[in-house]
Amino acid sequence: MPGAVSYGAGAVEVEGLLEFQAAMKELEATVAADLKAGLVRAAEPVKGLATRHALESISGMKRLKNSAWEEFRIGQSAGLVYIAPKERGKKKGGQKRPNLAALLIVKAMEPAAEDARPVVEASVEVTLREAFARAGV
């Protein structure tokens, strides 16, 4: 069973989450789907705040308004839910702003994660409680 929710280096870490997710595979598919949806929901406030921070804190982003660079997406892999820019860099040719990735991390994503910390932690805890209740744990 997952333990404490801790926060550091711009990420929420749930102790034992990987083990919990492994146990969830043995349960009904709907319980696992509910858990996944709940974790993605927990990342929504960070996604919205990151967009706001990008537009307010990074010079030139307002000129790019309505481009995919100021928008973020929520991704998920084993034991991890994250936000990333919706736009992806090009592998060929010169980059107009080679430092944009670092700026997005430092000025948008990390501040958004910190600002949303209490809401994210509460949302993850509710999601886990609901998953446990539905699984009968």
N, C-alpha and C positions, 0 to 999 in steps of 0.2 A: 504494500500500500504506500503511495507517495507520502512523503513527509513534508517538511517545511518548504515554503516558497521563499526563495532568496533572490536578491536583486543585486547585480554587480556588472560592471563593464557594459552597461547598456542592454543587458539581457535578463530575462526572468528565468531562474533555474528552479525546477521542481524536483526535489530529491526523490529518486525512485520512479520517475516518470517512465523511463524505458521499460522497467520491469512491469509496471502497471499496464502499459500498452501491450506487452507480450501476453499478460494474463487476459486482457480484453479480447485477444484473438480467439480465445476459447469460449467466449460468451457470444451471445446473439449478435448478429451483424448490426442491428439497429442501435445497440448500445455503443458500439465502436463508432458508428456514424454520428451519433449524438455527441460523443466526446470530441471528435474531429471538428464538427461544426461549432461547438462551444469554444474550442481553442482558437479557431479562426475568428469568432466573434470577439474574443478577448483582445485580438490584435487590431481590430477596427479603429479604436480611439488613437492608437499610435499612427496608423496609416493617415488619418485625417490631420493630426497634428503635424506630421512630417511634411505634408503638402503645404500647410500654413507656414511652417518654419522655413521651408525652401523658398517660398515666395517672399517672405519678409526678410530673411537673413542673407540670401545669396544674391549678389549684384547681378543684374541682367536677367534674372529669372522671370520678372514681371513682363519683360519683352517677349519671353517665350510662352506666355500664358496660353493655355489650351494646347500646349504641346505635351507629349508624354513624359518629358523630363521632370516636370514638377509633380507628376502623379506617381503614386506608389501602388504596388500590388502586394498581396499577402501570399506567401508561399508556405509549403509545409513539407517536411521530410521526417524521418523517424525521430521522434522525440523533440522536434523543433518546429516552431511556427515563427516566421520572420517576415519583415517587410523588405522590399527591394524596389528600386526605381522601375516603373513600367517600361520605360525605354531601355534598350540594351545598346551598348557601345558597338561601333563598327570595327571590324578587324582590319580592314584595308583603308589606306589613305590616312592623311593627317587628321588629327583631332583639333577642333577649334578651341576646346577647353579641356586639356589633358588633366587638369586638377579637379574637374567637376565631381568625380566619384568621391574623392576625399572631402570636398566641400559638402556634398550631400550627407555623408556620414557624420561629419563633425558639426555642421550647422543645422541639419534637419533631423536626421534619424535618431542620433543620440539624445538631443534635447527633447524630442518627441517621446522617446522611451522613458526618459526621466519624468517628464511632465505627466505622463499617463500611468506612471507606476502604481499608485494606489488603486486606480480603476482596474488595471490589468490584473493585479494580484487578487482583488476581490472577485473579479470575473472568473479567473482560473479556479479559485477555491469553490465558488458556486458550481462551476462545471464539474469539478471532481466530485463534490458531494452528490450532485444529481446522478452522475455516472455510477457511483457506489450504490446509491439507493436503487437505481434501476437494475443493477447487477445483483442486488441482494447481498452486498458486502457490508 
